[in-house]
C-alpha cells in the first residue's frame, strides 16, 4: 500500500516524495474530522483585549488544530508511561519546563495514581503487621 502511494506521486516537479499540505489547510481538515467525530460540545474560551476579558463560546470542533494534536500526544504519551526524555526527543522540546506546559493531567489519572499509592502503602503496612 505504501509503495503504491509513493509510486503515485513519483516524479513530482518539486522533488518531494509526497505532496505537502499547508498548516492552514491541515487545520481546516482537522476541524471537519472533529465535527464528523461528533466533537460538538459548546466550549467557552476567553481572551483579554486590553483590560477587557472577552469570552467566546463555539463548538469544540472549531477549536481543534495541529497544536491540539501535539498537546494531546504529550499528555497521552506521559500518562501511558513514556519517559519524558523520549517524549521530548519526539516533540523536539529542549527542556522539561517547556514540555510540562503541554501536559494536562486528567482527574481520572490523578485518582488512579492516588489509588495505586494508597494500595502500595496499605500493602507495605500489612507486611509490617
N, C-alpha and C positions, 0 to 999 in steps of 0.2 A: 504494500500500500504506500509506504513512504517513498519507495523508489519511483512509483508511478506519478506521485505528486512532483517529485524533483524533475522527472522527465518532462512533465507537462510544462514546466517553467524554464527548461534548459534553453540556453542561447538568448537570454534576455539582454536587451541593449544596455541596461545599466550594470550588467555584470554580476548582479545578485542572484543567489540560488532561488530565492522566493521573493514575492512582492512584499513591500513594507507598507503597512497602513499607518497613517498619521495618528498621533496620540489623540487628537480631537475626534477622528473617525472611530478609533477604538473605543473611546468613552461613549460615543453615541450608540455603538453596537452593544456595549455592556448595559446601557440603560434599557435598551429593547429587550435583551435577555433577562434582565432583572424583572422587568414588567411581565414578561411571559412566565417567569418563575413565580409570579404572584407576590412580589415584594412591594405591596401597595399600602402598607401601614402608614397612616399620616405621621410625619416626623417633623418636629419643630427644631429649627436651628436658630441661633442668634448671632448677630454681628454688631459691632459698635461702629457707628458713623459719627465721628466726633465724640461728643459726650452722650449721645443718644444710643440706646440699645434697641435694635430692630429685630423682631422675631418673625420668622417666615415658616409657614407650615406647607409641606408638599409631600407627595407620595415618596416612600423610601427609594423606589427605583430611580427617581430623578437625582438622587444623591450619589448613586454608585458610579465609581470611576476606577481607573487603574490603581490609583493610590489606595482605594478601599481594599482592593485585592492584595496589595502589598502589606497593608496593616493586618488584614485577616490572616495572611500566611504567617507573619511573625507571631501573632498570638497563638494560632493553632499549632505551629511547629514547637513553640516553647511549652505549651500546655501538653503536647503529645510526648514530651520528654527529650526533644532535640536539644543538644547543648547550645548555649548562647553563642559560643565561638563559631559553631557550624552555621547557625542562622546568620551571623554577622558576615561570614565568608560568602554565603549565597546572596545576601542582600547588598553587600558592599559597604556595610556600616564599619566605621573605623574604631568606634569606642562603644562600650556598653551603655553609657549615658544616653547617647543618641538612639540606640536600639530600644532602650527602655521606654522612650516616649511613644513608641509604636505599640507597646504592649497594653492590652486591655484584659485584665483578668476577670473572668465572669464570676458571678455569685456561685454558680454550681461548682466551679473549680475550687473556690475558697472553701465551700462547705465540704467538698470531697476530701481535700487535703487536710482540713481540720479533723474530720472524722478518722482519717488514717492516722493522724498524730495521736488522737485520743486512744485509738486501738493499740498503737505501739506502746504508749505509756501504761495502759492497763495491763498489757501482756508482760511488760517488764516488772510491774508491781506484783503480778501473780507469781513470777519466778522468785521474788524475794520472800514471799509468804510461804 
